[in-house]
Amino acid sequence: MLYYLEPFSPKEDCRFDFAGVGVNEVMDPKTINRPNGTWDWLLMYFIDPVTVRDKNGLQRIDGGHFIIWTPEDGHYYGNESIQWNHTWCHFYGLQVANIIKATGLPTNKLIKLDDPSIIENFLTAVYEEKTREDCPDKVILENLFTILIRKLARVVVPDFQIVQLPEKVKRTKDFIDSHYMNKISLAELGVLNHCSIQYLSREFRKYIGMSPGDYLIKTRINQAKYHLHNLSFNVTEVARLVSYDNIYQFSNLFKKHTGMSPTEYRSALNSGLLKQ
């Protein structure tokens, strides 16, 4: 059995962190009843038969199920007749809801899972990071959680799949990502992919959600935001770094996409009104 649990109290806002983890913890015959849940999220996998309350009410299960409770959900689970085994983790952070929502995994609902190693292997790695390192790396912990959630979704969410970009779309995206600082024409993108720009635009929009031209502008604006952090560059230099020789064109595009001019954006950064 592996067991690690921090004191139960709300933590400061962060991107992601674990507050506790237990792997193959055996409980004496009892029922846990926390009507108001805890301040954080809880994922639990039941190895033995238990009674659990989810959004559908009380359910008696034979084991081999997991559930994800949000901070707003109550917890009711256990078995008062026999010892029972379970694996669990408490976690919190601003990215939790986004990570789970992206996969379609439901919350407060029992889900059948025949292979407990999917959860156990990742929580073992979490336990080691939390207990063996003087300063646990929160990026590693967030990545472990993200991979765990996506692996669970791959098994139990029928419609979940990682979209593979068609070669022409991927080639166009990669080209824009690495050449945004140069002059790029739509005709050039068509030649690159040996197809018409109409066909390429249609396919690109289908998978990326915008046209190649819009993606190019978005990429340049995002990179301009990055350069505006550096006070060694004036606005004209930032414009040229993202392939705009005309400062007025750059400023108009920047304001259209961010709601403020480059100068206003930099001022907001310096005053602390913007965090990124």
N, C-alpha and C positions, 0 to 999 in steps of 0.2 A: 504494500500500500504506500502511496505517496500522498502527503498532506501538507498544504501550505495555506494559511489564511491570515490576512491582515485584519486588524481591529475594524469592526463594522462602524464606519462613519463616513459621511459624504466627503469625497476628495475634491481638490481643486480641479477646474476644467482642464482637460488635456485632450490630445487627439485620441489616445487609446492606452489602456493599461489593464492588467489583470489584478484583482484584489484577492484572489484565492484560487486554488486548484486542488482537486482530490482525485486520485486514480485508484479504483477498486477499494473504496472505503466500505467496510462492513459495519452495518448498524444493528444494534440490538432491536428486538421487536418493539416498534414504536411508530407513531405517526407525527410528522412535522406539520404544524399548522401555523402559518404566518399570513394572516388575512391581508395585511398591507404589504407583503413582500419585503424586500430590502431596498435600499437606495440605489442599487445597481442592477445590472442584467445578470441572469443566471441560466446557464445551459446545463442540463442534467441528463445522463444516460442511465437507465434502470436495467440492471443485469438480471435481477430476480423479480418474482411477482410482487406487485405493489398496487395500491389504490392511489390514483392521481386525479386531481381536479384540473381540467383545462377549460377552454372556452365552451366546450360541449358538456361540462358538468363532471360529476364523479365517474371515473372509469377504472375498472379492475383489469390490469394487464398482466401478461405472463412474462414480462421482461422483454428486452430487445427493443426498447423504444427510447427516444430522446425527446426533449422539449426545450424550447427557449422562452424564458419568461422575461418580459420587459420590466423596467423599474416600477411600472404602475400595476403589475399583476400580483395577485396573492399566490402563496405557495401552500399546497396541501398535497402531501405524498407520504407513503410509508406502508408498513405491514406490521400489524400488532400480533401476528401469530408466529412468525419465524424471523431469524436474522435475514437481512437483505443487503445486497451489494449494489453499489452505484458509483458512477464517475461523474465529476461535475467541475464547473469553473464559474467564478464570479468575475465580471469584467465591466468596464465603463469607459466613457470618453465620447467626444463629439463625433467620431467617425463610425461608431458602432451601428447606428441605425442605417447609415448609408451602405456599409459593407453588407449587412443582411438584406436590405431592400434590393440591392443590385442582383441578388441571386433568386429572389422570389421565395425564399424560405419563410414559412409562416411562423408566427410567434403565438405563444400560449396555446399550442396544439401538439398533442402527442403524435410522433412520427415513427413509423417502424424502421428499424435499422438493424440488419442481421449481423453486420461486421463491426464489433466494438473497437477494433484496432484503429479504425479511422479516427476516432476521437482520442483513444488512449495514447497513440503514438505522438500526437501533437501536444497533448497536455503533459506528457512526460518531458517533452522538449521545453515547454513553458516552465514546468517545475524546476528543471535544471538551470534555466536562465535566471529564474527568480531567486534560487537558493544558493547557487554556486558562484555567482558574480557579485562583486562588491557594488557595482552600479549596473543593474539590469538594463539592457538596451531596449528602449520602448519601440524603436523601429523594428527590431527583431520580433518583439512580442506582437506588434500589430500585424506584421507579415505572417507570423504563425497563425494568428487568428483568421486572417483573410483567407489563407490557404485552407484551413480547416473548414470554414464556412462554405467555400467554393467546392471542396471535395464532397461535403455533405450534400450540397445542392446537386452535384453531378449524379449522385446516387438516387436521391429521393424526389427531386423536382423534375417532372416529366419534360417540361418545356425548356429547362436550363441547358444552354449550350454556349460554348465559347465560339463566337462568330469568327470564322476564318475569312480574311479579306481576299477577294479575287486578286490575282497577280497584278492586273493593270491598276487597280485601286491602290494596292500596297505600294507599287512602284511610284505612282504619282505622289502619294502621301510622303514616302521616304524622300523623294526628290525635293519636294517643297520644304520638308523639315531641315534638309541639309543645304539648300540653296536659296532660302528666303531672302538672304542679304544681297542677292543678285537680281538683275532684271529677268523676269520669267513671263513668258506670254502663254496664253491658252493654246495657241498654235504649236508652240514648242512642246507642250505636254502631250498634244495629240500625236506629234511625230515620235516622241519618246515611246509611246505605247502602240504605234502603228494602227491608229484608229481615229475616227472622227472625234472632234471635241464634243459634239452633241452626244455621242454614245458614251464617251468618257465621263462627261458631266452627269449624265443620267445614272450611271453606275456608281460614281463617286458619291452623289447625293444619297443614293439608296443605302449605302453602308456607313458613310461618315455623317450624314445628316445635313450636309451643305455642299455647295458647288466647289470645285477646285479653286476658283477665284476668291470665294468667300473664305475658304480655309487658308489661303495664302495671306489674305489681309489679317485674319484672326491671328495667325502665327506671327506676323510682323508686329502687330499691336502688342501681343503678349511679350515678345522679345524686347520691344521698346520699353515696356513697363520695367523689365529687368534692368535695362541700361539706365533708366532714370534713377535707379537707386544709387548709381555711381555719380557723385557730384563732380568728378573730373570731366564729364562730358556735358557740354551745353546742349540745348534742345536741337539745334541745327545738326550737331554731330550725331546725336541719337537718331535723328531722321535719316541721315546718310548711312548709318550702320544697318538700318533695316530697308535700304534701297529706295529712300525717298529723297530726291534732290530738291524737290519743291517743298519748302517748310510749311507753306500754307496748305497744300494738299495733305501733308502729314498731320498737321494740327487739326484740320477738319475731320479727317478719318479717325484720329485718336479720340476726339470729342464725341463723334458719332457713336463710337463703340464703348466708351467709358463714362460718358456724361460730363467729362471735364477736359480741359485742355492739358497738354503735356506739362505746362508750367504749374497749373492748378494741381495736377496729380502729384508732381514733385513736392509742392508745398504741403499737400495733405500728408505725404509720406513723412516729411521732416517734422511736422507738428504732431505726429503720432495718431492722426485720424484714420490712417490706413495702415494695415498690418502687412500688406503684400503689394 
